[in-house]
């Protein structure tokens, strides 16, 4: 059995009881059950059927948030779920996902064809109009970065970029 640890972090103490900052430690078990320990001078423990109950009862519409204490475990879970995206065998994948070479705490998604790149731009509410296009020789590298800078999407085309935007993938096309 595995578990994931969280901290309940209060930005605003709506109830006036627990204070602000890290106020509780939460353990979510692989069965879905959750134990919540209030980190206070008078500690107590409560058990919930799932993590959504804690968010519903103690989130106070965003005044409190759950923060994962072990992000490496979360990344491992993503790797297990989407292992084919992280595979070293790139030749048969539509995209490759790996840490960015200059910023190892950020993701670099490299796409083999424009259509898949545009699809992911659409999923992330991006636009090829907001991408950078750098031509070297007969190739152009098209790069779009999420507003928070955590995820880079790149696609290289075989032609020079003539300042005409690539076709966009509209929100309605996600279907």
C-alpha positions in Angstrom: 0.0 0.0 0.0 1.3 3.4 -0.9 0.3 6.9 0.3 0.6 10.5 -0.8 1.3 13.2 1.8 -0.2 16.7 1.5 -0.2 19.9 3.6 -3.4 21.9 4.1 -2.2 25.5 3.6 -4.5 28.3 4.7 -4.1 31.6 2.9 -7.0 33.0 4.9 -8.5 31.6 8.1 -12.2 31.8 7.4 -13.2 30.0 10.6 -10.9 32.0 12.9 -9.8 28.8 14.6 -6.8 27.2 12.9 -4.8 30.2 11.8 -2.9 30.7 8.5 -0.1 28.8 6.9 0.4 25.0 7.1 -2.4 23.9 9.4 -2.8 20.2 8.8 -1.0 17.1 7.4 -2.9 14.8 5.2 -2.2 11.2 4.1 -4.1 9.8 1.2 -3.9 6.0 1.0 -4.0 3.9 -2.2 -7.5 2.7 -1.2 -8.7 6.3 -1.5 -9.2 6.8 2.3 -7.7 9.9 3.7 -6.4 10.7 7.2 -6.1 14.4 8.2 -4.0 15.5 11.2 -4.6 19.0 12.5 -1.2 20.4 13.4 -2.2 22.5 16.4 -1.6 22.7 20.2 -4.6 20.3 20.5 -4.0 17.9 17.6 -6.7 15.7 16.3 -7.2 13.2 13.5 -10.1 12.7 11.1 -10.7 10.1 8.4 -12.4 10.9 5.1 -13.7 8.7 2.3 -11.6 10.7 -0.3 -9.5 13.8 -0.8 -12.4 15.7 -2.4 -14.2 15.7 0.9 -11.3 17.6 2.5 -11.3 20.1 -0.3 -15.0 20.6 0.0 -15.1 20.9 3.8 -11.9 22.7 4.5 -11.0 24.5 1.2 -13.3 27.5 1.9 -13.6 28.4 -1.8 -9.8 28.7 -2.3 -8.9 30.2 1.1 -7.1 26.9 1.8 -5.3 24.6 -0.7 -3.7 21.2 -0.7 0.0 21.1 -1.4 1.7 17.8 -2.3 4.7 17.2 0.1 6.4 14.7 -2.2 6.3 16.1 -5.8 8.8 13.4 -6.9 6.2 10.7 -6.1 3.6 12.6 -8.2 6.0 12.8 -11.1 6.6 9.1 -10.8 2.9 8.4 -10.9 2.6 10.5 -14.1 5.5 8.5 -15.6 3.7 5.3 -14.9 0.5 6.6 -16.4 2.0 8.1 -19.6 5.1 6.0 -19.9 4.9 6.0 -23.7 5.4 9.8 -23.8 8.5 9.5 -21.7 10.0 6.6 -23.7 13.5 6.9 -25.0 12.2 5.3 -28.3 11.2 8.6 -29.9 11.1 7.3 -33.5 7.6 5.9 -33.1 6.1 8.5 -30.8 4.2 11.7 -31.9 6.1 13.6 -29.2 8.8 13.4 -26.6 8.6 14.7 -23.1 11.7 15.3 -21.0 13.2 18.0 -18.6 14.2 21.2 -20.4 18.0 21.1 -21.0 18.5 24.6 -19.6 15.9 24.4 -16.8 15.6 20.8 -15.4 12.6 21.7 -13.3 10.6 22.5 -16.4 9.2 20.2 -19.1 10.1 20.3 -22.8 7.6 18.7 -25.2 9.0 18.1 -28.7 6.6 17.3 -31.5 7.3 15.4 -34.7 4.5 17.0 -36.7 2.8 20.3 -36.8 -0.7 19.0 -36.3 0.1 17.3 -33.0 2.0 20.5 -31.9 -1.1 22.6 -32.8 -3.4 20.1 -30.9 -1.3 20.5 -27.7 -1.2 24.3 -28.2 -5.0 24.2 -28.3 -5.2 22.0 -25.2 -3.1 24.5 -23.3 -5.0 27.5 -24.6 -1.9 28.6 -26.6 -1.7 30.0 -30.1 0.9 29.7 -32.8 0.6 33.4 -33.1 2.2 33.7 -29.7 5.0 31.3 -30.5 8.5 32.2 -31.5 9.8 31.1 -34.9 13.6 30.9 -35.4 15.0 29.9 -38.8 18.4 28.3 -39.2 19.3 27.1 -42.6 16.3 25.2 -44.1 14.7 24.5 -40.7 12.5 26.6 -38.4 12.0 25.9 -34.8 8.6 26.9 -33.5 8.4 27.4 -29.7 5.5 28.2 -27.4 5.9 28.5 -23.6 3.1 28.3 -21.0 2.5 31.7 -19.2 4.0 30.3 -16.0 7.1 29.1 -17.9 6.8 25.5 -16.7 6.2 23.8 -20.1 7.8 24.4 -23.5 6.3 23.1 -26.7 8.6 22.8 -29.7 8.2 21.7 -33.3 10.7 21.9 -36.1 9.6 22.3 -39.7 11.7 21.7 -42.8 10.9 25.0 -44.4 11.9 28.6 -43.6 9.3 30.7 -41.7 7.9 33.5 -43.8 6.1 35.4 -41.0 2.8 33.7 -41.9 1.3 32.2 -38.8 0.9 28.4 -38.7 -2.7 27.2 -38.9 -4.3 27.4 -35.5 -6.1 24.6 -33.7 -9.2 26.2 -32.4 -10.9 25.4 -29.0 -13.9 23.9 -30.9 -11.6 21.4 -32.7 -10.6 19.7 -29.4 -13.8 17.6 -29.6 
